[in-house]
Amino acid sequence: MYDILIIGGGLSGLISARLLALEGLSVAVIEKNVYPFHRVCGEYISNEVKPFLESIDCFPHALQPTSIDKLTVTAPSGFSLHAKLDMGAFGISRYAFDNFLKMRAEEAGATVVEGEQIGTVQQTEDGFICTSLSHQTYRGKLLIGAQGKRSLIDKQLQRSFIHQRSPYIGIKYHIRTTHPDDLIALHNFQDGYCGISKVENDTYCLCYLTTRENLRKYGSITKMEEAILYQNPFLKKLFTESEFLFQAPEVINEISFDAKSLSDQQVIFCGDAAGMIAPLCGNGMAMAIHSAKLLSENILLHKDTLDENKILKHYKKEWNATFKQRLWIGRTVQKLFGRNSTTEISLRILSYFPFLLRWIISKTHGDIIQ
């Protein structure tokens, strides 16, 4: 019997595990993959969380993340908008960063179970029993759902968003290319957008969001890219002149940006399982880290009783105050992009009124957290 069970060993799960284990709670993280491994992710982290990561010895200095402080956004026509990121960010692959955080969680005393996917969750009088697909059971007094964008647990808990089919798919590559180290670029195309920024080891993350309909129409990822993404001249140059390092892209289906509940059947969620900002806003990784901090702090306020209702009451209040508006703005901004005409018009308006772009960036990113 652990004090805390965490389903999912991504950013929010591993940060939570370290924070809770450092305070003497027994913690187990159950992760379906084996570290290190790749995830579909833009691999860009706002510096708003850097002081906090440094304070808990979780900033990956040794991995030499890339410093990023410039932004370029392009329309499918090639029209470009440029801005400076005042707060800045750092780029690091999930392959390296998640593995680093896993070791930090274990050093703090947490147990990290790899290669086990939880299939069912059962609430008992004294907590929870989680059963994996290999029939292993794990018991905990409190259960945190940090399972990412969607999982078997979301289906078992009958979470509302899981029944509403999402049109979006995410696709990621690692590449070697010619691109400014300090720049993140967001290149728009019909029904989607693609981000490119440097991570560690002279490698770049190329990650894009599009629709299932685009893939269905052209029959394969390669043909879809040639027919749609290549319409943006910057993307055509990236795809035709870069060295692709994966044998096949990482792909995730049915990404949902709908509002999500922070709890269901007494399971408390954080990270992408609690709410996911549109990738166009580029701040999902920082939000996952921040949400882990908020939840862990509220758990530690009630570490003697682990009273779910008291923990959840304060966590919901802080989560909504911190993220609710940011998520709404992200969903609203996303609607302005993804279509050739609206993207072009939006970028040209923002080029005439640069304070609007600065406002969008400020409202989709948070303040520095310690």
C-alpha positions as CSV (number, residue, x, y, z in Angstrom):
1,M,0.0,0.0,0.0
2,Y,1.5,3.3,-1.1
3,D,0.4,6.7,0.1
4,I,0.2,8.0,-3.5
5,L,-0.3,6.1,-6.8
6,I,0.4,8.0,-10.0
7,I,-0.8,6.7,-13.3
8,G,1.6,8.1,-16.0
9,G,5.2,9.0,-15.8
10,G,5.3,12.1,-17.9
11,L,6.3,15.6,-16.7
12,S,3.4,16.1,-14.2
13,G,3.6,12.5,-12.9
14,L,7.3,12.5,-12.3
15,I,7.5,16.1,-10.8
16,S,4.6,15.1,-8.5
17,A,6.4,12.0,-7.5
18,R,9.6,13.8,-6.6
19,L,7.9,16.5,-4.6
20,L,5.8,14.1,-2.6
21,A,8.6,11.6,-2.0
22,L,10.9,14.3,-0.8
23,E,8.4,15.0,2.0
24,G,8.3,11.4,3.2
25,L,5.2,10.0,1.4
26,S,5.5,6.6,-0.2
27,V,4.9,7.1,-4.0
28,A,4.6,4.8,-7.0
29,V,4.5,5.9,-10.6
30,I,3.1,3.4,-13.1
31,E,4.3,4.1,-16.7
32,K,3.2,2.0,-19.7
33,N,6.5,2.7,-21.6
34,V,10.1,1.9,-20.7
35,Y,12.5,4.9,-20.4
36,P,13.9,6.6,-22.4
37,F,11.2,6.9,-25.1
38,H,9.8,9.6,-27.4
39,R,6.5,11.3,-27.0
40,V,4.5,13.5,-29.5
41,C,5.3,16.9,-28.1
42,G,6.6,20.3,-29.2
43,E,9.5,20.0,-26.7
44,Y,9.5,23.7,-25.9
45,I,9.3,24.8,-22.2
46,S,8.6,28.4,-21.1
47,N,11.1,29.8,-18.7
48,E,8.3,30.5,-16.3
49,V,9.0,27.2,-14.6
50,K,12.9,27.4,-14.7
51,P,13.3,28.8,-11.2
52,F,11.0,26.2,-9.8
53,L,12.8,23.3,-11.6
54,E,16.1,24.6,-10.3
55,S,14.8,24.9,-6.7
56,I,13.9,21.1,-6.7
57,D,17.1,20.1,-8.6
58,C,15.1,19.2,-11.7
59,F,16.5,21.6,-14.3
60,P,18.5,19.6,-16.8
61,H,21.7,21.7,-17.0
62,A,23.8,18.7,-17.7
63,L,21.7,17.9,-20.8
64,Q,22.5,21.3,-22.3
65,P,19.0,22.4,-23.3
66,T,18.7,25.1,-26.0
67,S,17.9,28.7,-25.1
68,I,15.0,30.1,-27.2
69,D,13.9,33.8,-27.2
70,K,12.5,34.5,-30.7
71,L,9.3,33.5,-32.4
72,T,8.3,33.4,-36.1
73,V,4.8,32.6,-37.3
74,T,4.1,32.0,-41.0
75,A,1.0,31.7,-43.1
76,P,0.6,29.1,-45.8
77,S,1.5,31.8,-48.4
78,G,4.8,32.4,-46.7
79,F,3.9,35.7,-45.1
80,S,5.9,35.9,-41.8
81,L,5.5,37.5,-38.4
82,H,8.4,37.9,-36.0
83,A,8.4,38.6,-32.3
84,K,10.8,38.4,-29.3
85,L,9.9,36.1,-26.4
86,D,10.6,38.3,-23.4
87,M,10.4,35.5,-20.9
88,G,12.2,33.1,-23.1
89,A,12.1,29.3,-23.1
90,F,14.3,26.2,-23.4
91,G,14.2,23.3,-25.7
92,I,14.8,19.7,-24.7
93,S,13.5,16.4,-26.0
94,R,11.1,14.3,-23.9
95,Y,13.3,11.4,-24.6
96,A,16.1,13.0,-22.5
97,F,14.0,15.1,-20.1
98,D,11.5,12.4,-19.0
99,N,14.4,10.0,-18.3
100,F,16.2,12.6,-16.3
101,L,13.1,13.3,-14.2
102,K,12.5,9.6,-13.7
103,M,16.0,9.4,-12.1
104,R,15.2,12.5,-10.0
105,A,12.0,10.9,-8.7
106,E,13.7,7.7,-7.8
107,E,16.5,9.6,-6.0
108,A,13.8,11.2,-3.9
109,G,12.5,7.7,-2.9
110,A,9.7,7.2,-5.3
111,T,9.1,3.9,-7.0
112,V,8.8,4.1,-10.8
113,V,7.3,1.0,-12.5
114,E,8.0,0.8,-16.2
115,G,6.3,-1.2,-18.9
116,E,3.0,-1.5,-17.1
117,Q,-0.3,-0.1,-18.5
118,I,-3.1,0.3,-16.0
119,G,-6.3,-1.1,-17.4
120,T,-8.8,-0.7,-14.4
121,V,-9.1,1.3,-11.3
122,Q,-11.2,0.2,-8.4
123,Q,-12.0,2.4,-5.4
124,T,-12.0,0.6,-2.0
125,E,-12.7,1.7,1.6
126,D,-9.0,2.5,2.2
127,G,-8.0,3.9,-1.2
128,F,-7.6,2.4,-4.7
129,I,-6.6,-0.7,-6.4
130,C,-5.1,-0.3,-9.9
131,T,-4.7,-3.4,-12.1
132,S,-2.4,-3.5,-15.1
133,L,-3.0,-5.3,-18.4
134,S,-0.5,-7.9,-17.1
135,H,-2.7,-8.4,-14.0
136,Q,-0.3,-6.8,-11.6
137,T,-2.1,-4.9,-8.8
138,Y,-1.0,-1.7,-7.1
139,R,-2.7,-0.2,-4.0
140,G,-2.7,3.4,-2.9
141,K,-4.5,5.7,-0.5
142,L,-4.7,8.5,-3.1
143,L,-4.7,8.2,-6.9
144,I,-3.3,10.8,-9.3
145,G,-4.2,10.6,-12.9
146,A,-1.2,11.9,-14.9
147,Q,-1.8,9.7,-17.9
148,G,-1.4,12.4,-20.6
149,K,-3.8,13.2,-23.4
150,R,-6.0,10.1,-23.5
151,S,-5.7,6.5,-22.1
152,L,-7.5,3.4,-21.2
153,I,-8.2,4.9,-17.8
154,D,-10.1,7.8,-19.4
155,K,-12.3,5.2,-21.1
156,Q,-12.9,3.2,-18.0
157,L,-13.8,6.3,-15.9
158,Q,-16.2,7.3,-18.7
159,R,-14.7,10.8,-18.8
160,S,-16.9,13.1,-20.9
161,F,-14.3,14.1,-23.5
162,I,-13.5,10.5,-24.4
163,H,-16.9,10.1,-26.0
164,Q,-16.6,13.2,-28.3
165,R,-14.4,12.2,-31.2
166,S,-11.7,14.7,-31.9
167,P,-10.6,15.4,-35.5
168,Y,-6.9,16.1,-34.5
169,I,-3.8,14.0,-34.9
170,G,-0.3,14.9,-33.8
171,I,2.9,13.9,-35.7
172,K,6.5,14.4,-34.5
173,Y,10.0,13.9,-36.0
174,H,13.5,14.7,-34.9
175,I,15.6,16.2,-37.6
176,R,18.9,17.8,-38.4
177,T,18.6,21.0,-40.4
178,T,19.6,24.6,-40.8
179,H,17.6,26.7,-38.4
180,P,18.5,29.4,-35.8
181,D,19.1,27.9,-32.4
182,D,17.3,30.6,-30.5
183,L,14.1,30.5,-32.6
184,I,10.8,28.7,-32.4
185,A,8.9,28.8,-35.7
186,L,5.2,28.0,-36.2
187,H,4.4,27.3,-39.8
188,N,0.7,27.2,-40.7
189,F,-0.9,25.1,-43.4
190,Q,-4.5,24.1,-44.4
191,D,-6.1,22.5,-41.3
192,G,-3.0,22.6,-39.2
193,Y,0.3,24.1,-38.0
194,C,3.8,22.8,-37.5
195,G,6.4,23.9,-34.9
196,I,10.2,23.6,-35.3
197,S,12.7,24.4,-32.5
198,K,16.1,23.1,-31.4
199,V,16.4,20.6,-28.5
200,E,19.7,19.1,-27.3
201,N,22.6,17.5,-29.4
202,D,22.2,19.6,-32.5
203,T,18.7,18.0,-33.0
204,Y,15.5,19.8,-33.9
205,C,11.9,18.9,-33.0
206,L,9.5,19.1,-35.9
207,C,6.0,18.5,-34.6
208,Y,2.7,19.3,-36.3
209,L,-1.1,19.1,-35.7
210,T,-3.5,18.2,-38.5
211,T,-6.8,16.4,-39.0
212,R,-7.7,12.8,-39.6
213,E,-9.6,13.9,-42.7
214,N,-6.4,15.1,-44.3
215,L,-4.7,11.8,-43.6
216,R,-7.7,9.8,-44.9
217,K,-7.9,11.9,-48.0
218,Y,-4.3,11.3,-49.1
219,G,-3.9,7.8,-47.6
220,S,-0.4,8.2,-46.0
221,I,1.5,10.6,-43.9
222,T,4.1,11.2,-46.6
223,K,1.5,11.9,-49.4
224,M,-0.4,14.2,-47.0
225,E,2.7,16.2,-46.2
226,E,3.6,16.6,-49.9
227,A,0.1,17.7,-50.8
228,I,-0.7,20.0,-47.9
229,L,2.3,20.9,-45.7
230,Y,4.5,21.7,-48.8
231,Q,2.1,24.5,-49.8
232,N,3.9,26.5,-47.1
233,P,7.3,27.3,-48.6
234,F,9.1,27.2,-45.3
235,L,7.7,23.7,-44.6
236,K,8.6,22.4,-48.1
237,K,12.2,23.6,-47.5
238,L,12.3,21.9,-44.1
239,F,10.9,18.6,-45.3
240,T,13.0,18.4,-48.5
241,E,16.3,19.7,-47.1
242,S,16.5,18.2,-43.6
243,E,17.9,14.8,-42.3
244,F,15.1,12.9,-40.7
245,L,16.3,10.8,-37.7
246,F,13.3,8.6,-37.0
247,Q,12.6,5.5,-39.0
248,A,8.9,6.4,-38.7
249,P,7.2,9.5,-37.1
250,E,5.7,9.4,-33.6
251,V,1.9,9.7,-34.0
252,I,-1.0,10.3,-31.6
253,N,-4.7,10.3,-32.6
254,E,-7.7,12.2,-31.4
255,I,-6.1,14.9,-29.4
256,S,-8.8,16.7,-27.5
257,F,-8.6,20.4,-26.4
258,D,-12.1,20.3,-24.8
259,A,-12.5,21.3,-21.1
260,K,-11.7,18.4,-18.8
261,S,-12.7,17.6,-15.2
262,L,-10.0,17.8,-12.5
263,S,-11.4,14.7,-10.8
264,D,-13.6,11.7,-11.6
265,Q,-14.6,9.0,-9.1
266,Q,-12.1,10.4,-6.6
267,V,-9.2,10.2,-9.0
268,I,-7.4,13.6,-9.2
269,F,-5.9,14.7,-12.5
270,C,-3.0,16.9,-13.4
271,G,-1.0,17.7,-16.5
272,D,-2.6,17.0,-19.9
273,A,-5.1,14.7,-18.2
274,A,-6.5,17.8,-16.4
275,G,-6.5,20.2,-19.4
276,M,-4.5,20.7,-22.5
277,I,-3.7,24.1,-24.2
278,A,-3.7,24.3,-27.9
279,P,-0.1,23.4,-29.2
280,L,-0.1,26.7,-31.2
281,C,0.4,28.5,-27.9
282,G,3.5,26.4,-27.1
283,N,3.1,26.2,-23.4
284,G,1.7,22.7,-22.6
285,M,4.9,21.4,-21.0
286,A,5.2,24.4,-18.6
287,M,1.6,24.0,-17.6
288,A,2.0,20.3,-16.9
289,I,5.0,21.1,-14.6
290,H,3.1,23.9,-12.9
291,S,0.0,21.8,-12.3
292,A,2.1,19.1,-10.6
293,K,3.4,21.8,-8.3
294,L,-0.1,23.0,-7.4
295,L,-1.4,19.5,-6.8
296,S,1.6,18.3,-4.8
297,E,1.5,21.4,-2.5
298,N,-2.2,20.8,-1.8
299,I,-1.6,17.1,-1.0
300,L,1.2,18.1,1.3
301,L,-1.1,20.5,3.2
302,H,-3.1,17.4,4.1
303,K,-0.4,14.7,4.1
304,D,-1.5,13.3,7.5
305,T,-5.0,12.5,6.4
306,L,-4.8,12.6,2.6
307,D,-8.3,13.8,2.6
308,E,-9.3,13.8,-1.1
309,N,-12.2,16.3,-0.7
310,K,-10.0,18.9,1.1
311,I,-7.2,18.4,-1.4
312,L,-9.4,18.7,-4.4
313,K,-11.3,21.8,-3.1
314,H,-8.1,23.9,-2.8
315,Y,-6.5,22.4,-5.9
316,K,-9.5,23.2,-8.1
317,K,-9.6,26.8,-6.9
318,E,-5.9,27.3,-7.6
319,W,-6.0,25.4,-10.9
320,N,-8.9,27.4,-12.3
321,A,-7.3,30.7,-11.2
322,T,-4.0,29.7,-12.9
323,F,-5.1,27.9,-16.0
324,K,-8.8,28.3,-16.9
325,Q,-8.5,31.6,-18.7
326,R,-5.2,30.5,-20.4
327,L,-6.9,27.4,-21.8
328,W,-9.9,29.4,-23.1
329,I,-7.6,32.0,-24.8
330,G,-5.7,29.1,-26.3
331,R,-8.8,27.5,-27.8
332,T,-9.9,30.9,-29.1
333,V,-6.6,31.7,-30.7
334,Q,-6.5,28.3,-32.4
335,K,-9.7,29.1,-34.2
336,L,-8.0,31.9,-36.0
337,F,-5.5,29.6,-37.6
338,G,-5.6,26.4,-39.6
339,R,-7.4,27.9,-42.6
340,N,-5.4,29.7,-45.3
341,S,-7.6,32.8,-45.4
342,T,-8.1,33.3,-41.7
343,T,-4.5,32.6,-40.9
344,E,-3.3,35.1,-43.5
345,I,-5.7,37.8,-42.3
346,S,-4.9,37.2,-38.6
347,L,-1.1,37.4,-39.1
348,R,-1.4,40.6,-41.2
349,I,-3.6,42.2,-38.5
350,L,-1.1,41.2,-35.8
351,S,1.8,42.6,-37.9
352,Y,0.1,46.0,-37.8
353,F,-0.8,45.8,-34.1
354,P,2.2,44.0,-32.5
355,F,0.9,44.8,-29.0
356,L,-1.9,42.2,-29.7
357,L,0.7,39.5,-30.4
358,R,2.5,40.4,-27.1
359,W,-0.9,40.3,-25.3
360,I,-1.6,36.8,-26.7
361,I,1.8,35.5,-25.7
362,S,1.5,37.0,-22.2
363,K,-2.0,35.5,-21.7
364,T,-1.1,32.0,-22.9
365,H,2.0,32.0,-20.7
366,G,2.2,32.3,-16.9
367,D,4.2,34.3,-14.5
368,I,7.6,33.1,-13.1
369,I,7.0,30.5,-10.4
370,Q,9.4,29.7,-7.7
